[in-house]
Structures are given as C-alpha cells and as structure tokens.
Amino acid sequence: MQPVQLAGHALPPIGQGTWHMGEDPDRRQDEIAALRLGLELGLTVIDTAEMYADGESEQVVAQAIRGVTDPFYLVSKVYPHNASRDGVVKACERSLKRLGVEHLDLYLLHWPGQYPLEDTLEGFERLRDAGKIAAWGLSNFDVPDLQGVALNGCATQQVLYNPEARGVEFDLLPWAEQRGMPVMAYCPLGQGGRFLDHPALQRIAARLTVTPAEVCLAWVIRSGHVMAIPKAVDPVHVRLNARAAQLTLAPEDLAALDAAFPPPGRKQRLRMV
C-alpha cells in the first residue's frame, strides 16, 4: 500500500465516503458497523459533509468513531452558502458538535458559491489558528476557478474521478501534482457501479481473481497522488475496498482500460454529482 502524502500525513490511498449515510434510520447501525470495520481494516480516512443527510451523516460518523483510540483522519465539508468569513466558522462549529470532536483534520469548501473564495479561505485560516481544523482544501473546483487565488496552504482538491469520468486528467490532476497537492476522488466506482460490468474490467478482474470494483479502485489510486473515498455499507464491500489498496495493475491492464475508457484529448467541463 503506497500512502498518499496529505498535509504532512502519510494516509492510506483508500478511505471511506459517507454520502447518503444517515438518510435511513433503519440502516444506521449497519452504517456505523461498516465505518468501524473500515477503520479496523486500515481505511482510516473518513469523509463526510454538513450537506449529507442534513448533518445526519456526521452524526453517523460520530457514533462510529466514539471510543476509537487508534488514529484516524476526519474530513468534513462546508456548504457554499455557509462559506462567508464568519459563516464558515459557525458552520465548522456545528459540524464539530455533530461529530463530537474538538477539531477536524481537514475541512473543505464543497463547491464554488456566492462568496468570494478569498473570504472563505480567510475563515479557514481563522479556524486553523483557533485549532479547530488542522488543514483546509477545496472540492469541485476547476483550474479556471483557481486562477489568481492565493492557494498557499490548500491541502487537497476533491473531485469526481473514475474510469468513466477522466476529464480531470487533462489539466486538473497535472495542475495539482505540480503543486504537490494530492487529489481525493469521490464516486471512484461511479454512481451505483454502473460501468463495473464493462468487459474490460471483467476480463482484468477474472485474470487477477479479484472483483471489477477492486480493479477500478486500484486504477484510481495508481499514481500515488490520488486517494479514493468509496462509500460502503455492506461489510463484504468494505473488505473488498480495503483489499484493493494492495492491488497493482500491470501495464497491459492500464492499456486495456485506456482503450475501454479513453483519456481526455481536450479540456472538459468539470463534472460533479
């Protein structure tokens, strides 16, 4: 497992997403158990947001990390409409209360919004100075959104990235790598795993005696500069996600996936879900 260097931490290349967690009370115990299992298996990065289930996702995370003594890395995100200089501070304090912690390891602006980015970053710095966050970053920002903005201190960019959504490879991934900024890939298996039955993924998985999802995750993290944060509630899926961090794809596998899911040949509009 090659760690991803993020804000001075060597982190596992696969973490745990929580989008849609907290929406169904009947699934809460399964969600808590899945996150705890992931932590036990080394998936120590947990990503959540105040948006997810109107804060209920953060409360699921709170229950999952309660009593955990081994180190973990906690990430949350602020709504753009809460991201004014003062609003971002108040939003973070609400997230901390829901999560039951005193500080976040990483706090992200969820997507561009109505407030100037410089105002949000000022709020982030106030939070960092107060010890309420250790680092900050951005989510769903494209390269043009970042021109002319002083991004000293930006720890990461979080974007949609999987074999079916490769547009960021044209400019955003190189841009981030040149600045030593790792990227966090959300929806690394797509939405609902719609493309996992593609023959190319199936053939590679069969040859390696793994699942197409494992192949996909190994592909996402292949550079060493990208961390995948898939969501899983089924314990089988959690274990497969953890196992994928040990999988290395051969050059012929990567070539087959390039043929099946061609890399971008031109600038594309940043995709979001």
PyMOL commands that set and color helices and strands:
alter all, ss='L'
color gray80, all
select helices_A, chain A and resi 25-40+52-65+80-82+85-99+117-129+143-146+167-169+172-178+199-208+212-220+235-244+251-260
alter helices_A, ss='H'
color red, helices_A
select strands_A, chain A and resi 4-6+9-11+16-17+45-47+73-78+106-109+136-139+154-160+183-186+226-228
alter strands_A, ss='S'
color yellow, strands_A
deselect
rebuild
show_as cartoon
